[in-house]
């Protein structure tokens, strides 16, 4: 690994090691029982058993990853497409924008009972709720980005008699790419939150379901190990989105930040 790679890797590793030492010290000095807060070594052993020995945590991890990815993809694509339609057709914007703002203010987790009626128990409910959450996160950012495209440049495309699709692909989407990826980055966290909450309430498998069952049986080591898996899953998803942004939005090296109004959870 290069010197630059080590400089980027060492700080988070040192922070993680410090947190583990602090966690271990608190458990031992306070003499906390294992059903309240297990020591870090117990969690690491449970992770090793659940992933490499018995493999009992692997199906739950795969179920959560699959549901989160599917809901994320459907919701983000839907949000982007609707933002494009509203930005292109003013009559549609005047008709739907106020309604969408009202729907955006509704906590999507509150829709879980309706989702249960529509899709029943199981992965379909999880995917549907995750898609609803990610939809609004991407829609809000993409619409703001498309609305902010330079009018002068649009005028130049009109003078050159460029078609609507040509302008969209070569001007509007590249200009709004930063806000769009900000929405995609925000939606990663929302996707996992929505996935786990739905698994708490409606799921029959997944990491959220595993945490719920472990907490009910006072198996704190399994519950904390499942939370660690969620953190790792979120970090991987977030890293993939950031890498995609660096690759495709190469002209903008700034960090993606969520725009106001992107809260879809």
LUMDREN-519036 format. One record per residue: x, y, z of N, C-alpha, C in turn; residue in one letter. Coordinates in pm, whole numbers, padded with zeros to 5 digits, always signed. Layout:
XYZXYZXYZA ...
END
This chain:
+00085-00119+00000+00000+00000+00000+00088+00124+00000X +00049+00224-00078+00127+00346-00089+00120+00426+00040X +00208+00527+00047+00211+00613+00166+00080+00689+00180X +00023+00733+00067-00105+00801+00071-00215+00709+00122X -00211+00581+00079-00310+00484+00126-00303+00461+00275X -00179+00453+00327-00163+00436+00471-00214+00558+00547X -00189+00676+00495-00235+00797+00561-00388+00802+00567X -00453+00748+00465-00599+00746+00465-00656+00635+00551X -00579+00526+00570-00630+00409+00640-00602+00413+00790X -00487+00466+00828-00447+00462+00969-00541+00536+01064X -00587+00658+01032-00675+00727+01128-00802+00651+01163X -00879+00598+01065-00998+00521+01105-00965+00393+01181X -00852+00328+01146-00813+00207+01219-00777+00242+01364X -00704+00350+01382-00666+00392+01518-00790+00430+01599X -00884+00499+01536-01008+00537+01605-01087+00414+01645X -01095+00316+01555-01169+00193+01585-01103+00118+01701X -00971+00108+01699-00900+00040+01808-00922+00112+01941X -00920+00245+01940-00942+00322+02062-01083+00300+02116X -01181+00297+02028-01319+00274+02071-01336+00134+02129X -01271+00036+02069-01279-00101+02122-01217-00110+02262X -01102-00044+02280-01038-00044+02412-01127+00026+02515X -01186+00138+02476-01275+00210+02567-01398+00127+02601X -01454+00061+02502-01569-00027+02523-01534-00138+02621X -01421-00203+02599-01379-00312+02687-01356-00262+02830X -01296-00145+02844-01270-00091+02977-01400-00058+03050X -01497-00001+02980-01625+00034+03043-01696-00092+03091X -01696-00196+03008-01763-00321+03047-01700-00381+03171X -01568-00379+03178-01500-00441+03291-01505-00355+03418X -01483-00226+03403-01483-00140+03521-01623-00128+03581X -01724-00120+03496-01861-00109+03545-01922-00244+03578X -01852-00352+03543-01899-00489+03566-02041-00509+03511X -02055-00469+03386-02186-00482+03322-02212-00627+03285X -02332-00676+03310-02364-00813+03270-02369-00825+03118X -02340-00944+03069-02329-00963+02924-02460-00943+02851X -02575-00959+02922-02702-00940+02853-02737-00792+02836X -02660-00704+02903-02678-00560+02882-02580-00506+02779X -02453-00535+02798-02350-00493+02703-02238-00595+02705X -02226-00675+02600-02120-00776+02597-01985-00711+02570X -01876-00773+02613-01742-00720+02580-01716-00736+02430X -01626-00655+02374-01603-00662+02230-01554-00797+02182X -01477-00867+02267-01428-00999+02222-01542-01098+02204X -01649-01086+02287-01765-01173+02271-01837-01145+02140X -01844-01017+02104-01908-00980+01978-01826-01031+01860X -01693-01019+01868-01607-01067+01760-01619-01218+01744X -01624-01289+01857-01641-01435+01850-01774-01470+01786X -01879-01396+01823-02011-01424+01765-02012-01395+01615X -01942-01289+01574-01932-01261+01431-01860-01373+01358X -01751-01421+01416-01677-01530+01353-01763-01655+01342X -01834-01687+01448-01921-01805+01444-02034-01788+01342X -02098-01671+01345-02213-01649+01258-02179-01639+01111X -02055-01599+01080-02017-01582+00940-01933-01696+00886X -01845-01752+00969-01749-01849+00917-01769-01991+00970X -01826-02006+01089-01838-02139+01149-01976-02198+01120X -02077-02146+01188-02213-02198+01165-02279-02133+01044X -02242-02008+01014-02300-01938+00900-02444-01897+00920X -02493-01895+01046-02634-01865+01068-02670-01719+01043X -02570-01630+01042-02597-01488+01018-02592-01452+00870X -02532-01539+00791-02515-01508+00648-02648-01491+00575X -02747-01582+00591-02874-01562+00521-02943-01431+00558X -02935-01392+00686-02996-01266+00727-02925-01148+00664X -02792-01153+00658-02715-01045+00597-02747-01035+00448X -02753-01147+00380-02784-01146+00236-02926-01096+00211X -03020-01135+00298-03159-01090+00280-03169-00939+00295X -03102-00883+00395-03105-00738+00414-03036-00666+00299X -02922-00717+00256-02850-00654+00146-02933-00656+00018X -02997-00770-00010-03077-00781-00132-03198-00688-00128X -03268-00686-00015-03386-00599-00003-03348-00452-00012X -03238-00415+00057-03195-00276+00055-03152-00234-00086X -03078-00320-00156-03033-00286-00291-03150-00275-00388X -03244-00369-00378-03357-00367-00470-03444-00243-00446X -03477-00218-00319-03557-00100-00287-03484+00028-00322X -03354+00032-00297-03271+00149-00330-03274+00176-00480X -03254+00071-00558-03253+00089-00703-03386+00137-00757X -03494+00074-00714-03627+00111-00763-03662+00254-00719X -03639+00285-00591-03674+00417-00539-03592+00528-00603X -03461+00506-00616-03375+00610-00674-03408+00634-00820X -03430+00527-00894-03464+00543-01036-03598+00616-01052X -03696+00578-00970-03825+00645-00977-03816+00792-00941X -03739+00824-00836-03722+00963-00796-03655+01047-00903X -03552+00991-00967-03481+01063-01072-03571+01086-01193X -03644+00984-01234-03732+00998-01351-03841+01101-01327X -03902+01100-01209-04007+01197-01181-03951+01338-01172X -03831+01353-01117-03768+01485-01113-03744+01538-01254X -03701+01451-01344-03680+01492-01483-03811+01535-01547X -03917+01458-01524-04047+01491-01584-04098+01626-01533X -04087+01649-01403-04136+01775-01346-04051+01894-01391X -03920+01870-01408-03834+01979-01454-03858+02012-01601X -03900+01913-01679-03919+01934-01822-04058+01987-01855X -04158+01948-01778-04296+01984-01810-04353+02068-01695X -04365+02198-01718-04408+02290-01614-04551+02261-01569X -04636+02220-01661-04774+02191-01623-04779+02075-01524X -04695+01975-01546-04688+01861-01455-04633+01904-01319X -04537+01995-01321-04481+02045-01195-04589+02117-01114X -04665+02205-01180-04770+02279-01110-04877+02185-01055X -04897+02072-01121-05001+01978-01078-04955+01892-00961X -04830+01847-00965-04786+01743-00870-04692+01791-00761X -04624+01904-00781-04517+01940-00689-04568+01962-00546X -04679+02032-00531-04733+02056-00396-04774+01924-00330X -04833+01835-00407-04873+01705-00352-04751+01625-00308X -04645+01628-00388-04524+01554-00353-04458+01611-00228X -04461+01744-00215-04406+01804-00094-04484+01761+00030X -04617+01752+00016-04699+01707+00129-04668+01561+00164X -04654+01478+00063-04623+01337+00087-04483+01321+00145X -04392+01407+00104-04255+01398+00155-04248+01422+00305X -04337+01505+00356-04335+01538+00498-04390+01427+00586X -04453+01327+00525-04507+01215+00602-04394+01116+00631X -04368+01081+00758-04265+00979+00787-04301+00847+00719X -04209+00797+00639-04241+00678+00559-04259+00555+00646X -04196+00553+00763-04213+00438+00852-04358+00428+00898X -04429+00543+00903-04570+00541+00942-04656+00469+00840X -04601+00448+00719-04676+00377+00616-04662+00226+00628X -04586+00179+00726-04562+00035+00738-04691-00047+00747X -04794-00004+00825-04919-00083+00826-04984-00094+00688X -04981+00017+00610-05037+00010+00476-04953-00081+00386X -04822-00073+00402-04734-00160+00323-04764-00306+00353X -04794-00336+00480-04830-00473+00517-04956-00517+00445X -05054-00427+00435-05178-00462+00365-05154-00481+00216X -05066-00399+00158-05041-00407+00014-04956-00527-00025X -04851-00553+00053-04751-00652+00011-04742-00773+00103X -04805-00766+00222-04798-00879+00315-04663-00887+00384X -04647-00989+00468-04520-01009+00536-04416-01061+00437X -04289-01028+00465-04182-01082+00383-04103-00976+00310X -04017-01018+00219-03924-00925+00151-03995-00818+00069X -04111-00847+00012-04177-00747-00072-04212-00621+00007X -04254-00638+00132-04285-00522+00216-04160-00440+00242X -04049-00508+00267-03924-00437+00294-03881-00358+00172X -03884-00420+00055-03843-00353-00068-03933-00232-00096X -04062-00247-00076-04156-00138-00105-04131-00017-00016X -04112-00040+00114-04091+00073+00204-03955+00138+00179X -03853+00060+00153-03722+00117+00121-03730+00201-00006X -03804+00152-00105-03819+00227-00230-03889+00361-00205X -03991+00363-00121-04061+00488-00090-03967+00588-00022X -03885+00539+00070-03793+00628+00141-03688+00685+00046X -03628+00599-00036-03522+00645-00127-03577+00735-00237X -03700+00711-00277-03762+00790-00383-03758+00939-00352X -03802+00976-00233-03810+01118-00199-03672+01180-00175X -03578+01100-00123-03444+01152-00103-03380+01192-00235X -03395+01109-00337-03335+01138-00468-03417+01242-00543X -03549+01232-00535-03634+01327-00607-03604+01471-00566X -03597+01497-00436-03577+01634-00388-03445+01691-00439X -03336+01615-00429-03205+01662-00473-03199+01677-00624X -03253+01578-00696-03247+01584-00842-03330+01700-00897X -03445+01724-00839-03530+01832-00888-03464+01968-00865X -03405+01987-00749-03335+02112-00721-03217+02129-00818X -03143+02021-00842-03031+02030-00935-03075+02063-01076X -03182+02001-01124-03230+02027-01259-03287+02168-01272X -03349+02216-01165-03402+02352-01168-03290+02456-01172X -03173+02419-01124-03063+02513-01118-02973+02515-01240X -03009+02440-01346-02927+02439-01467-02926+02579-01528X -02810+02623-01572-02792+02758-01626-02885+02782-01746X -02968+02887-01735-03065+02917-01842-02994+02964-01969X -02880+03028-01952-02806+03071-02069-02758+02954-02153X -02709+02852-02086-02665+02733-02159-02782+02663-02226X -02896+02661-02158-03015+02604-02222-03051+02683-02347X -03035+02815-02339-03064+02897-02456-02971+02866-02572X -02844+02840-02542-02749+02802-02647-02789+02671-02714X -02835+02575-02634-02880+02448-02692-03003+02471-02780X -03090+02564-02737-03209+02594-02818-03170+02660-02950X -03072+02752-02944-03025+02818-03066-02965+02716-03163X -02896+02616-03107-02836+02511-03191-02938+02408-03235X -03067+02430-03198-03176+02341-03235-03154+02198-03185X -03097+02189-03065-03078+02057-03003-03211+02007-02949X -03237+01880-02964-03361+01822-02916-03364+01816-02763X -03483+01790-02709-03500+01783-02564-03414+01673-02503X -03411+01555-02567-03333+01444-02515-03184+01475-02521X -03140+01536-02630-02997+01571-02644-02957+01669-02534X -03040+01771-02511-03010+01868-02406-03008+01803-02269X -03103+01711-02246-03110+01644-02116-02984+01563-02090X -02937+01489-02191-02822+01401-02172-02690+01476-02167X -02680+01587-02240-02552+01656-02252-02542+01784-02171X -02652+01830-02114-02646+01951-02032-02712+01932-01896X -02840+01899-01895-02916+01900-01769-02864+01797-01670X -02852+01671-01714-02807+01567-01621-02662+01587-01577X -02567+01620-01666-02432+01649-01616-02428+01767-01520X -02507+01872-01547-02507+01988-01457-02567+01955-01322X -02665+01863-01319-02732+01827-01194-02671+01703-01129X -02560+01652-01184-02503+01527-01135-02461+01536-00989X -02405+01652-00948-02364+01668-00809-02480+01652-00712X -02589+01729-00728-02705+01711-00641-02767+01572-00651X -02769+01514-00771-02825+01379-00785-02747+01279-00701X -02614+01287-00707-02533+01195-00628-02542+01227-00479X -02569+01352-00445-02594+01384-00305-02719+01311-00257X -02822+01308-00341-02942+01233-00306-02917+01084-00298X -02837+01033-00390-02804+00890-00387-02727+00855-00260X -02636+00944-00219-02559+00920-00097-02650+00923+00025X -02741+01019+00030-02835+01028+00142-02925+00905+00147X -02966+00859+00030-03059+00746+00023-02997+00616+00074X -02862+00606+00071-02797+00484+00122-02833+00462+00269X -02815+00568+00351-02849+00555+00492-02997+00532+00513X -03081+00603+00437-03224+00586+00450-03266+00443+00413X -03200+00386+00312-03236+00251+00268-03215+00149+00379X -03101+00159+00448-03074+00063+00555-03165+00087+00675X -03191+00214+00707-03283+00244+00818-03421+00188+00788X -03472+00217+00669-03603+00166+00632-03608+00015+00627X -03500-00045+00579-03493-00191+00570-03500-00255+00708X -03420-00205+00801-03413-00265+00934-03543-00241+01011X -03598-00120+01002-03724-00092+01073-03836-00180+01020X -03842-00198+00890-03945-00284+00832-03925-00429+00874X -03800-00471+00882-03773-00608+00929-03811-00624+01075X -03795-00518+01155-03843-00523+01293-03993-00553+01297X -04068-00483+01212-04213-00486+01220-04276-00597+01137X -04224-00616+01015-04293-00702+00920-04209-00818+00870X -04080-00814+00892-03992-00911+00829-03998-01050+00891X -03960-01146+00811-03946-01284+00858-03800-01330+00849X -03713-01242+00798-03570-01268+00793-03499-01134+00779X -03367-01136+00781-03291-01013+00768-03222-00975+00898X -03132-00878+00891-03056-00837+01008-03147-00773+01113X -03245-00695+01069-03339-00637+01164-03418-00742+01239X -03462-00843+01167-03532-00955+01229-03441-01027+01328X -03313-01044+01293-03217-01108+01382-03196-01026+01508X -03184-00893+01495-03167-00807+01612-03287-00816+01704X -03406-00813+01646-03529-00819+01725-03537-00949+01804X -03512-01061+01737-03517-01191+01805-03410-01202+01912X -03289-01151+01884-03180-01159+01981-03211-01074+02105X -03266-00956+02083-03301-00870+02197-03409-00935+02283X -03506-00999+02220-03613-01065+02297-03561-01181+02380X -03454-01245+02332-03397-01358+02407-03276-01317+02492X -03253-01185+02507-03143-01130+02586-03005-01175+02536X -02996-01202+02406-02869-01239+02345-02804-01112+02289X -02743-01034+02378-02689-00905+02338-02571-00919+02243X -02493-01026+02257-02377-01044+02168-02421-01056+02023X -02527-01133+02000-02578-01148+01863-02636-01016+01813X -02709-00945+01900-02769-00818+01859-02662-00717+01820X -02558-00705+01902-02452-00609+01871-02373-00653+01748X -02351-00784+01734-02281-00833+01614-02361-00800+01488X -02494-00813+01497-02578-00778+01382-02569-00629+01351X -02560-00546+01454-02544-00402+01432-02411-00371+01364X -02307-00445+01403-02177-00426+01338-02187-00462+01190X -02258-00569+01159-02278-00606+01019-02351-00498+00942X -02450-00437+01006-02523-00328+00941-02430-00210+00912X -02344-00178+01010-02249-00069+00988-02155-00098+00873X -02106-00220+00866-02017-00258+00756-02089-00253+00622X -02215-00300+00621-02294-00298+00498-02316-00154+00451X -02350-00066+00544-02369+00074+00509-02242+00139+00458X -02129+00104+00520-02001+00161+00476-01967+00116+00334X -01994-00011+00303-01965-00062+00168-02054+00007+00066X -02186+00017+00095-02277+00082+00001-02237+00228-00022X -02205+00297+00087-02168+00438+00076-02039+00454-00004X -01943+00365+00017-01817+00372-00057-01840+00350-00206X -01930+00257-00241-01959+00231-00382-02021+00354-00449X -02112+00422-00378-02173+00542-00434-02069+00651-00452X -01980+00666-00354-01876+00768-00365-01780+00737-00480X -01747+00610-00498-01659+00574-00609-01726+00600-00743X -01857+00571-00751-01931+00598-00875-01933+00748-00903X -01949+00828-00798-01950+00974-00817-01814+01023-00867X -01705+00972-00808-01571+01015-00854-01546+00975-00999X -01604+00861-01039-01580+00812-01174-01663+00889-01278X -01790+00913-01245-01881+00970-01343-01895+01121-01333X -01868+01178-01217-01875+01323-01202-01732+01372-01180X -01644+01341-01275-01501+01367-01258-01469+01516-01258X -01560+01599-01311-01533+01743-01315-01565+01812-01183X -01626+01740-01088-01663+01799-00959-01604+01711-00851X -01495+01753-00787-01425+01673-00687-01471+01702-00546X -01569+01791-00529-01617+01822-00395-01695+01706-00338X -01704+01699-00204-01780+01594-00139-01928+01616-00163X -02000+01508-00187-02145+01516-00207-02213+01548-00076X -02294+01652-00078-02368+01692+00041-02515+01692+00009X -02595+01649+00106-02739+01647+00084-02792+01789+00083X -02885+01814-00008-02946+01944-00015-03064+01953+00080X -03104+02075+00120-03218+02090+00207-03343+02029+00145X -03421+01968+00231-03546+01908+00181-03531+01768+00131X -03414+01704+00152-03391+01568+00102-03427+01462+00202X -03476+01499+00318-03509+01402+00422-03635+01326+00383X -03618+01198+00349-03733+01120+00305-03778+01018+00406X -03712+01004+00521-03749+00900+00616-03860+00948+00706X 
END
